[in-house]
């Protein structure tokens, strides 16, 4: 099996498990605490916040450790976080309803659940950077990066559609003494996927002697805050910094078919049925998948930076059109809003592929972990901004302000990208 196929297979195995787990966790939390939706919201808010604070710090381990040790760290964090989270959820299930009140035991268990969830989430992000942004550009020839990145994104979108369907079916499985047996089958699925992922990536790394060398021997004695500040100052001096900063702006958006805020609005504000929302979410992945077929040919003609400009312009134009139909009151306008939102996914995913390739090519090998960690932190910071706006503008008639902000953010990012001349 070729190196590229080993990476693709490992990606498919781990993404399928990750997507199933990410789908199951909110369902289980809502099932456990049906009248306490705030518990689920705080959980996911904490996961985003942990990424904002810790990913710039975690990125240094990707640069400091050899690649096999880095894989062990990322996979180990995912296994530990998922396993301990499942054990805590089991403890909650075995407790009686009284323990769901704000007792010391419940608060302690809930805080631990958040901590274990953050560990798993951070481990997943470490692996994503270590493979997509470090290992891939080290083993895939530059002439094939656009094609290989497209294949990676295809796998991501395929698992994004299929894994939740399979996970949803598994969640229906129950027996009298284990009512949520399906959830633990998903846990097993997730855990089992980690071994072949590690085995395949280890073979890739072992195929070349220089792949497992330490990329830097610099060991900083600064504290976490000082390291983050120093890393950010160093990041600003890199030519790739404007690309990463401009890209982070598009994360100030609720206009994702898979987003919690948009899904809640479509259900409570427009009273769309679950099947319609489900089809809309699936179509979001399908439209995104189409971009992976278009991207290589556009890239071949325009080059990476111009391809990024092309796709983000398409995304911005489609979102402007979607906003025009959103503010209309006619019933048919709702579906045109959703249609142009789906069309914008072609621009988003095409742009994402180009932006990923820019980082793969232009970030120095010894800084890939830290700079990509800062990129992840910036993106999640922008997500927290829109979450905060969702708390302020929580009424359904105020959702238009979130839509306008989202369209404005993407349009601003598109305009800023047009000003980039070269890297």
N, C-alpha and C positions, 0 to 999 in steps of 0.2 A: 504494500500500500504506500502511495506517495506521501510526502510530507504534507502537502496541501489537503489531501483527503483525510489524513489523520486529524488535522486541526478541525476540519469541517465536521467529522464524525464526533469528535469530543465536544464541539460546540453544540451539535444537535442533542446529544445525550444530556448535557448539563442544562441547556436552555429548556428542554422539555420538562425536566424536573423542577427547575426554578419557576417556570410559568405556572405549573400546576400548584406548587406551594404558595406562590404569591396570590393565586386565585382562591385557594382554600382558606388561608389565614383570615381575611376579612369576613368570609362567610361564617366561619366558626366563631369569631368574636361576636358577630351580630346574633348568632344563634345562642351563644352563652348569655349575652346581655341585650336581649331584644328591646328593652325600653331605655337603654343607656347608650345611645349612638355616640355620645361624646367620648366614651371609652375607646371606641374604634378610631375616632378622629385624632385623639391625643396620641394614640399608638403610632399612627402613620406620620403625624406631625413630628414626633420625636425621632423617627427614622430619618426623615429629611434633615432635621436639625443636626443629627449626629454626623451626617455626610458633610454638611456645611462646615462643621467645626473640625472634624477629624480627618477627612480625606486628604487635605494638604499635608498633614503629618504622616498619614499612612503611606502616601506616595513615596516617601523617602525609603521605605523598606523595599519597594520595588526596585529602586536604584541601588540600594546598598547590598541586598542579598543576591546570591546567584539565583538563576531562574528556577531551578528545582526547589530550592528552599522557599522561594517566593510562592510557588504553586502549593507547597505544603502549608504555608501560612494561610493563603486564601481559602483553600479547600477545608483546612482544619477549622477555621473560623465559621465557615458555613455549616459544617457537620455539627460542631459544638452548639452553635446558636439554634439550629433547627431542632436538634435532639432535646436540649434543655427547654426550649419553648414548648415542645410537644408534651414533655413531662409536666410542666406547669399547667398547661391546658387540661391535661388529664386530672391533675389535682383539683382544678376548678370544677370539672365535671363531676367529680366524686363528692364534692362538698354539697351541703344543702343550700337552699336559696338564701338563707339568712346570712351566709358568708359573703354574699354578693354586695352587702351593704358596706359603707365606708368604715370598716373595722381596720385595726392595725394589721391583722393577718392578710386581709384582702389587699390593702394598699401595698404592703411589702411584696406580695405575690405579683401584683400588677406592675410595680416598678421593676422587679426582676424580669418579667415578661418583656418589658420594653428594652431592658439591657440586652437580653438574649436576642431579641429581634434586631437590635442595632448591630450586634456582633455578626449575625448572619448576613445582614445587608451590607456591612462594610467588607466582609469577606468576598461577597459576590462582586462588589465594585473593584476590589483589588484584583480579582481574577480577570475581570473584563479589561482593565487597563493592561495587566501583565500579558494577556494573550493578544487582544486586538491592537493595542497601541505600542507594544514592545516586541513580542515574539513574531507576530505576523510581518512587520516591516523588516525584521532581521532575517527571515527565511524565504520570503516571497520576493522574487525579482520586481524591481520598480515598474517594469513594463507590464506586469500582470496584476499589480495592486488593484486597479480599478475593477477588473473582472473578479478577483478573489473577494474583495470587499462586498461586491454585489452578491456573491454566493453566500457570504456570511449573513448578510441582511435578509436574503431569501429564507434562510433557515430560521432566523429570529422571527420573521413574520409568520412562517408556517407553524412554528410552535406556539406563537401568540394566538393563533386561531384554534389549533387542534388540542393543545394541552388543556385549556379551560373546559372544552367540551368533554374530554375524557375525565378530567377532575370532577366536573359537575356530576357525571354519571357515577363516579366512585363515591362521592359524598352521599349518594342515596343509599349506599350499602350500610346496613346496621343489623346488629343482633341484640337480643334482650340484655345481655350483660355488658355489651360495648355498643351503645347507640350511635357512636360516631366512628365505627370501624373504618369507613371509607377514608376518613381523615388520616388515620394511621397507615392505611395502604398508600396514600399519597406521600406521607413521610418516608415510608420504606422506598417508594419509587425514587424520591429525591435523594435519599442517602445512597442507594445502590448506584445511581448514575455517577457519583463522584469517583468511584474506583476506576472504571474504564476511562473517565476523563483524565485522571492523573496518569494512568498507565500510558495512554496515547500521547499526552503532552511530554511525558518523560522520554518516550522513544524519540520524539521530534528533537528535544533538547540534546539528547545523547548522540544524535546523528552527526553533530558537528562539535568538535572539541571546544571551539571558542564561545559556544552558546551558553555554557554553564559557568563562565568566568564572572567574577564580580565586576560590575561596571564602574564602581568607584570604591575607593577605600577611605573616603572622607567620613569621619565620624564626628558629628556635631555634639558639643557639650551644652548647647543651649537648651532652655526649656521649651515646652510645646508652643507657647505663645510667641516666644522669640524666634523659634524656627519657622513658624507660619509667617511672621512679619518679614523675616529675612528671605524666605522663599518667595513671598509675593513681590518684594522689591526686585529680586533677581528675575522673576517672571516678567515684570514690566519691561525689562531691558531686552527681552527676546523678540525677534521679528514676528513670531507667531502670536504674540500677545493680543494685537488688535483683532485677529480672527477669533480667538477664544472669547474675548470680551463681547464682541458684536454678536457672536453665536449665543451667548448666555441670555441675551435680551429676548430671544424668541421663546424662552422658557416662561416668560411672564404671560402665560396664556391658559385659558380654560377651554380652548377650542380643540380638544382632543377627543375622538370618539370613545376612548378608554378612560377619560378623566372622570374623577369622582364628582366634581362640581357640575360638569355638563350633564352627566348621567342623572344626577339628582334633579337638575332643572327640567330636563326632558320628561321626567316622570311626574314631578310635582307641579311644574309650571305649565307644561303643554299637555299633560295627561296622556303621553304616549304609552302604549302597552309594552310589556316586557319583551314580547317577540319582536316588535318593531325596533326597540332599542338594541336588542340582541343582533338583529340583522344589520343595523347601522354600525355597531361595533365591529362586526365581522367584515363589512365592506370597507371600513377604515383600513384594515390590514390588507385587504385585496388591492385597494388603490395604491397603498404604499408599496406593495409587492410589484406593481407594474413599473414603478420607478427604477427598480433594480434591473429591469430588462432594458430600459431606456438609457440608463446612466453610462454604460461603457461606450456606446456609440457617440453620445454627446461629449463625453470626456476625450475621446480620440480626436474629435474635431476641434474642441475649444481649449483643452488643457484644464488643469484642476481648478485654478482660481476663477477663470471665466465660467466654468461649469457651475461652480458654487453661486456665482452672481446670477446665472441663468435660472437656476432652480428656485432660489429664494425670491426672485422677482415673480416667478409663476405663483409661488405660495402667497405672496403679498397681494397680488391681483385677485386671486381666487377668494381670499379672505375679505377683501374690500367689497367684492360682489356679494359674498355671503352676508356681510353686515347690512347691505342695502335691503336684502330680503328679510333679514331678522327684524328690522324696525317696521316692516309692513304688518298690517293686521289681518290680511286675507289668509284663509286656511292653506291655500296652495303655496303661499310664500314660505311657510315653515319647511316644506319639503325641498324647495329650491335652496333655502339656507343650508339644509343638511347636504344637498347635492354639491354645492360649491365648497362646503367644508370638506367633503370627501375628495374633491378634485385638488384641494390645497395640499392633501397628503402626498400627492405625486411630487409637488415642489419641495415639501418638507423632507421626504425621504431621499430624494435626489440630492438636495443640499447637504443633508446629514452625511451621505456617502462622500461627497467632495470635501466637506470639512474634516471628516475623519482622515482622509488621505493627506490633506494638508498637514495635519498634526503628525501623521506617520512619517512624512518625508522631511519636515522642517524642524522637528524637535530633536536636539542632540540626544544620542543614545543614553548618555549618562544622566539625562534630566527627564526622561520619559515618564517616570513614576511621579516625580514631584509636580511637573507641569500639568500632566493629565489629572493628577489628584486635585490641583487647584481648579482645573476646568470643571471637574465634577462638583466641587464645592460651590463654584460660581453658579452653575446651572441650578443646583438645589436651592441656593439663596434666592434666585429669581422665582422659583416655584413657591417658596415660602411667602414671597410678596403677594402673589395672586391668591394664596390660601388666606393670608391676612385680609385682603380685600373681600374675600368671600365671607369672612366673619362680619366685616363692617356692612357690606351690601348683601345681607342675608335674605331679603325678601325677593320673591320671584320677579316682581316688576322692576327690581333694581339690577337684575342680571344683565341688562343691556349695558350697564357701566363696565361690567367685567368683559363683555364681548368687545366693546369699543376699545378698552385698554389693551386687550389681546391683539386686535387688528392693528392698533397704533404701534405696539411693540414690534411686531413682525415687519411692518412697513418701515419703521425706523431702522431696524437691523438691515433691511434690504438696501435702504439709502446709504447707510454707512459702508456696506460692502461695495457699493458701486464706486466709492471713493478710493478703495484700495487699488493701487497700481501694480504692485508686485510684492513678493516676499524675499 
